Amino acid sequence: MTYTLSGDYELLTEMKAVPVKKSTPISLAQHTYWNLSGHGNGDILGHNVCIKADYITPVDNDLIPTGEMLSVHGTPFDFRKPHEIRDQTKDVSGGYDHNFVLNGNPEAEGGLYLAATVKDPNSGRAMDLLTNARGMQFYTGNFISDTKGKNGVRYKKHSGLCLETQGLPNALNQPKFLSIVYNLGQVYT
């Protein structure tokens, strides 16, 4: 994994992996927490989020994706136009921890495509997330317990959000999902 500060206000994270002995499933993700309000300035529920996805992958009782793709249209998962997280979470028990099937096509779009935009109206900060991955787990810090953090700040539920780009979860067991198996010598980037 390589982190690069490139250009104005740009953080590039690049993950690479190559199977060296045999074909291998690879779907790397990172679990970075973001709060555009700034450290110690409240929760992320007032952030506006736009996710470029028409579908989510519903899960069973064990939180394993079933192989279905559920349209976000008319559901609390419809972030195709920006919405304040608070407005959407009232219909999602506990908050978001869901995989979105991204609309972008890295081959057609020259590599990276816009997957999500997050804006905090109070601070004026905004973030665009570009990726070449097919899925993105949107997590709203539902399980953050009262934890002492930097400079004594208390981190609580919804103190941060994560946008974890990845292959579609459970792709190994779901033939409808794009394969995450890389052959010997094939580079995952």
BANUNU-482120 format. One record per residue (C-alpha): residue in three letters; x, y, z. Coordinates in steps of 0.25 Angstrom, whole numbers, padded with zeros to 4 digits, always signed. Each point is the difference from the previous one (the first is absolute). Example, Ala and Ser with C-alpha at 12.3 -4.5 7.8 and 13.67 -1.06 7.14 Angstrom:
ALA+0049-0018+0031 SER+0006+0014-0002 
// end
This chain:
MET+0000+0000+0000 THR+0005+0014-0004 TYR-0005+0013+0005 THR+0004+0012-0008 LEU-0003+0015+0002 SER-0002+0005-0015 GLY-0005+0013-0005 ASP-0008+0010+0008 TYR-0008-0007+0011 GLU+0001-0014-0006 LEU+0003-0013+0008 LEU+0003-0012-0009 THR-0001-0014+0006 GLU+0005-0011-0009 MET-0001-0015+0003 LYS+0007-0010-0008 ALA+0001-0016+0001 VAL+0005-0011-0009 PRO-0003-0015+0002 VAL+0014-0007+0000 LYS-0004-0014+0002 LYS-0014-0002-0005 SER-0013+0007-0004 THR-0005+0008+0012 PRO-0012+0008+0005 ILE+0004+0014+0002 SER-0009+0011+0004 LEU+0008+0010+0009 ALA-0007+0012+0007 GLN+0004+0010+0010 HIS-0008+0005+0012 THR+0003+0014+0001 TYR-0009+0009+0009 TRP-0004+0014-0005 ASN-0007+0011+0007 LEU+0001+0013-0009 SER-0005+0008+0012 GLY+0014-0001+0006 HIS+0005-0007+0012 GLY-0009+0001+0012 ASN-0011+0008-0007 GLY-0011-0010+0001 ASP-0006-0011-0008 ILE-0001-0003-0015 LEU-0015+0000-0001 GLY-0001+0014-0006 HIS+0009-0004-0011 ASN-0006+0000-0014 VAL+0004-0013-0008 CYS-0002-0003-0014 ILE+0003-0015-0005 LYS+0001-0003-0014 ALA-0008-0014+0001 ASP-0013-0005-0005 TYR+0001-0013+0009 ILE+0004-0005+0013 THR+0003-0015+0003 PRO-0010-0005+0011 VAL+0005-0009+0011 ASP-0006-0012+0007 ASN-0001-0001+0015 ASP+0015-0003+0002 LEU+0003+0013-0008 ILE+0005-0008-0012 PRO-0005+0006-0014 THR-0010-0009-0006 GLY+0004+0002-0015 GLU-0012+0009-0003 MET+0001+0014-0004 LEU-0011+0009+0006 SER-0003+0013-0007 VAL+0002+0013+0009 HIS-0012+0007-0007 GLY-0010+0005+0011 THR+0008-0006+0011 PRO+0009+0006+0011 PHE+0012-0005-0008 ASP-0003+0010-0011 PHE+0012+0009+0001 ARG+0000+0003-0015 LYS-0003+0014+0003 PRO+0007+0006+0012 HIS-0007-0002+0013 GLU+0003+0003+0015 ILE+0003-0013+0007 ARG-0009+0004+0011 ASP-0012+0001-0009 GLN+0003-0014-0006 THR+0004-0008+0013 LYS-0014+0001+0007 ASP-0004-0011-0009 VAL+0012-0009+0001 SER+0002-0006+0014 GLY+0012+0004+0007 GLY+0006+0007-0012 TYR+0007-0004-0013 ASP+0010-0012-0002 HIS-0005-0004-0014 ASN+0007-0003-0013 PHE-0003+0008-0012 VAL+0002-0005-0014 LEU+0007+0012-0007 ASN-0005+0004-0014 GLY+0014+0004-0005 ASN+0007-0008-0011 PRO+0016+0001+0002 GLU+0003-0005-0014 ALA-0010+0010-0007 GLU+0004+0011+0009 GLY+0015-0001-0001 GLY+0003-0006+0014 LEU-0006+0008+0011 TYR-0014+0005+0001 LEU-0008+0008+0010 ALA-0007-0009+0010 ALA-0004+0009+0011 THR+0000+0015+0005 VAL-0001+0004+0014 LYS-0002+0014+0005 ASP-0002+0007+0014 PRO-0008+0013-0001 ASN+0005+0005+0013 SER+0015-0001-0003 GLY-0001+0002-0015 ARG+0009-0012-0002 ALA-0003-0010-0011 MET+0006-0013-0005 ASP-0001-0008-0013 LEU+0003-0014+0000 LEU+0005-0006-0013 THR+0003-0015-0002 ASN+0001-0012-0010 ALA-0007-0009+0009 ARG-0014-0006-0002 GLY-0006+0001+0014 MET+0001+0010+0012 GLN-0004-0003+0014 PHE-0006+0012+0006 TYR+0001+0000+0015 THR-0004+0011+0010 GLY+0007-0004+0012 ASN-0011-0007+0007 PHE+0008-0009+0009 ILE+0010+0011+0005 SER-0002-0001+0015 ASP+0004+0012+0010 THR+0015-0001-0002 LYS+0010+0011+0004 GLY+0008+0005-0012 LYS+0010+0010-0004 ASN+0001+0012+0010 GLY-0011-0007+0009 VAL-0011+0002-0010 ARG-0011-0011+0002 TYR-0003-0008-0013 LYS-0014-0005+0000 LYS-0010-0006-0010 HIS+0000+0007-0013 SER+0013+0008+0003 GLY+0005-0004-0014 LEU-0004-0006-0013 CYS+0007-0010-0009 LEU+0000-0002-0015 GLU+0007-0014-0002 THR+0002-0003-0015 GLN+0001-0014-0003 GLY-0005-0012-0008 LEU-0014-0004+0003 PRO+0000-0008+0013 ASN-0003-0015-0001 ALA+0004+0000-0015 LEU+0007-0013+0001 ASN-0014-0006+0003 GLN-0009+0008-0009 PRO+0002-0003-0015 LYS-0008+0013-0003 PHE+0011+0008+0006 LEU+0012+0004-0007 SER+0012-0009+0003 ILE+0010+0004+0010 VAL+0010-0012-0003 TYR+0013+0005-0006 ASN+0008-0010-0008 LEU+0015-0003+0002 GLY+0008+0013-0003 GLN-0013+0008-0003 VAL+0001+0014+0007 TYR-0011+0005+0009 THR+0001+0015+0001 
// end
